[in-house]
Amino acid sequence: MDSKRNWKVLGTSLLMVLAVLQILPSLVEMPSFYTSIFSNQLNLGLDLKGGLELKYTVDYKRAIADNTNKLRDALRERLVDAAAKKAGKDGATLTNAERDEIGKRFTITKTGVGSIDVAFAQADEVALLDKDMLDTIDQRFELRGGEGKASLFLPDKAITELKNEIVAQTLQVVRKRVDAFGLVEPDVRKSGDADIDVQLPGLSERQMAVVREKIGQAAQLTFRMVVPEAKVFDSQQSAVESFKAANAEKAKTLQWSQDGRGAFLRSEKKSELLAFIKTVSVPDNVMIGYELVEEKDPTSGEVRDTYWRTYDLQAVAPLTGDNLTRAAVGYGEKGEPVVNLEFDSRGARIFGDLTEKNVGNLMAIMLDGDVSSAPRINERIGGGRAQITLGGARSVAQQMEEARALVTVLNNGAYKAPVIKVHDVEVGPSLGRDAVRSGMISIVLGFILAALFMLWYYRQGGVIANIALLCNLILVTACLVAFNAALTLPGMAGIVLTVGMALDANVLIFERVREELRNGRSVRNALDLGYGKAFWTIFDAQITTAIAGFVLMQYATGPIYGFAVTMLIGIGCSMFTSIFVTRLIYNYLLDSGKIGAELSL
Amino acid sequence: MQFREIFKPGVVWDFLGRRRVFFAVSATMVLLSVLSLTILGFNKGIDFKGGTKIVVGFKPDAPVEREALRDMLGEFLKTASGGSDVGQIEVQDFSVGSGASNDSKDFLLLTEITSLVTDEQKQAIIAKLGEAFPGAVIDVAKEGEDRFFVNLAAAANVNETYEKLTGVFGAAGFPKITVNSDVQRQIEVNNYRTLQMAATEDENLGDAEIKQREDAAKAAMAEDLKKRSDDRFTVTIEEFKAKLTDSMKQKYGDGFIAVRESTSVSPSVAGDMLNQGLVAILYALLGIVIYITLRFDVRYAPGAIVALLHDVFIVIGCFSIAQIKFTMPIIAAVLTIAGYSINDTIVVFDRIREVIEKYPKAPMKMVINNAVSQTLSRTVLTSVTTQMAVLSIFLLGGGLIRDFAFAMCVGLVVGTYSSIFIASPLFLTLHEVFEARRAEAAATGDAAAVARTQI
């Protein structure tokens, strides 16, 4: 019994010491060896300390143009189907060559961001394109007919609506991404016509860099096959040499290279590749992809060389992130973090077909403009699963962080329109120094009042409860530091309330003990019974509250999420300190004979 | 042994005798809250309603203080908008710490007021625009922003149209306007993109060089724009900016540089976020019902839930009736109250269960009165201790945190009241319903029904 108790005392003391160690860097300047172990500092929220303000502008025109492109592509298919039907054939049974033949009768050109012209080779086919057909593709467009041609356009109202819709969707995705980074209480708003303002409380430099990068990322995931017959660079060897001679500074590490699949370019800097490729004419159906390659020593696994290289890829992506159901962090063959992708049924089918047709070829998995990996397809891959490996000669911890961030971004969807950062500045707190000071004073005073009241009402019991309260405060703060939560003024007031709950647990216990004492039990006996009976009451009450907290954490975002986490931390800590710690103190007092037949309560 | 005691132990009060009266009182309060919520609604803050974001720049040595700036803006808005409630104002320093610029001291101001132009003035402008641009479609932005969308019948030269628009608005009494066109925006966006690409691809690029490129890009853009034409223009009346600039100049003289930006901002709490929160609360309630049913039994759950909803409704009702600004921290307060309310109710229920186990044959009324009386001193004690802390925040803390404390104050009182006078009596009512059903089943001799109603 005694040794068990000693272990409890030892464990509790250790925990408290750890908590204090965790908090110290937030209070005073600590030497570097110390901060290398306890690196986290208590983050203050936007209201107390300020943070970063980022402004993004939404390039909605691009999205409207994409939408028009989609209409253009769909329109051709529909017209071919309709023409075939008119001739008494079924469009679905035609061969690709036949479809192409019919398709030549329609010249479809995009004339503006939201307008398309269709020219018909056979005048009697103008009637094929009516408003009904258009409505099945995109109801927002209007149709204007003419001699042997038709024009489709988005009316002004529709453009405005579409713009608002795109900006609103983008805002929502930005918000989701920011929220997904955890306990920060960010501020995300639409400002002006098509801009998005984001304020982030002061995180650590590294976290800040990750968040910044992930907000800006379009996160458009695409899968493209390498086009071996494109041979874009096969004849460029001499061109590279002359380019290097002309631009010594801009193309220092640019190299023409060749492997079993054909020629490619490599360089230490992507900018060098881009500069040269501007001078090359790339066919319409091919796009150039860039990958950061790490060459590892096969035996030691050490990175020998890193460079950017090019791939000749399909311009049109057969499969995109739209068909993704879920992304999750997983582990690769060597236990390194990777991102596992799961497709919906349509995506799985496309992926299966694509891999079946391209055995032996390379498939590039691209995130935005860059190839994240280009594995060789050895056989048909069914089941709709794929994997993204994370490059970069970084530590596993950094890869893990990268994998988590990527999963977050992929699961929250890609932007409908690209966002472009306009500015990135630090901002000060939203609450004035006076408001912060008076808020702090009131909170501290509130604490003292509650503590004094406990002292007056329960005497020695009050002292013990107040010791537990202090431990509770230390633990809650240590948890906030460890979880990198941002503390706001309302958050602090919320802590006062968890303190209320912690005191409540002690009140429950003490009232029980008093009842037992009144029933004539001995001090030791009354304490045992009091703690025993009060425990389940406290347990039920706190668990019910915790259920609410858990649910809020699952479903809510932003400040409500932050609140739920703080509440859960508070519940856990207060259960521990007000039941366990006070009991330890009482046990010590009983065993050392400092409490006799009388209990000061 | 002597204890300090609020209530004499062993005394049993009758809490149930007037339960109908308490039910009626609570029902009235909840009804009033709901009525106020539907008629008056919330007095929404910037977080929920949006507002105007203004950035002002001062010389680094100008004697500008945040607090003074806030007061100044309050005064300005009061005179400019005609003496009504100016609402929430937030002031933030720009460029603190490492990012601080040496050339200017900037501040970010957030206000609720979005427009200083009246609806009649807007109508007059629309009429004039119609005359100046025959065939154009003219729209005004919703939500009180001073923004006009002019869609011309045919594309016209950008610069010429800018001048024409400036003329029309000037004649209407608003000489300060900003005109933007789709083509200008696209050029700007393209510029940002190129600059960003350059910065990410060439790490060696210094800040000075980026700035230089930025300026060059701007100049090229202005040149480019002269040749372009467009049919879609957006005009923003800078009434706010103009008046604020005047008043800043008056107050700070040479120390003031310019109002750099003045744009409307949307709420930071989106409507769907609130809906999500509501769904979350529904699930939370469901979880609580399940837990209580498992740990206690079915008769307890409705009391706890009704008490919880009762507390939440009355608190937000108070906010609506008093028209106190509803901000983000208030949501946290309401959630805290919900947690507190459950906590309080469960403690009383726990004691009821215990007394039932001890005296299974005792009448339920007596059991409940006993249980509530026994826990009364704890209920009041906890309430008083927490109330002390909250009251001190309410009395000393200012602004936002004061409203937070107000919500907590009301919530604590209502929460304590509801766990004594609503949750337990409701439990009794439910118990009576179950009993009646069981008696009925027993009378008809239906053994299965008796078993079903057995708790």
Interface residues (C-beta under 8 A of the other chain):
Chain A: D47 G50 E53 T57 D59 K61 D156 I159 T160 L171 Q172 R175 D187 V188 R189 K190 S191 G192 D193 A194 D195 D197 K269 K270 S271 L274 P418 I420 K421 V422 V425 E426 V427 G428 P429 S430 L431 G432 R433 D434 A435 S438 G439 I441 S442 I443 L445 G446 F447 L449 A450 F453 M454 W456 Y457 Y458 T488 L489 P490 G491 A493 G494 V496 L497 V499 G500 M501 L503 D504 V507 L508 E511 R514 E515 L517 R518 K533 W536 T537 D540 A541 Q542 I543 T544 T545 I547 A548 G549 F550 V551 L552 Q554 Y555 A556 T557 G558 P559 I560 F563 A564 M567 E598 L599 L601
Chain B: M1 F3 R4 P9 G50 K53 R66 E67 R70 E90 V91 Q92 D93 F94 S95 V96 G97 S98 G99 A100 L108 L110 V137 D139 R147 F149 N151 N180 D182 R185 Q186 E188 V189 Y192 R193 Q196 E201 D202 R232 T234 T263 S264 V265 S266 P267 S268 V269 A270 D272 M273 Q276 G277 V279 A280 I281 Y283 A284 G287 I288 Y291 I292 R295 A304 M328 P329 I331 A332 A333 L335 T336 A338 G339 Y340 I342 N343 D344 I346 V347 D350 R351 E354 Q374 T375 S377 R378 L381 T382 V384 T385 T386 M388 A389 V390 L391 S392 I393 F394 L395 L396 G397 G398 G399 L400 I401 F404 A405 M408
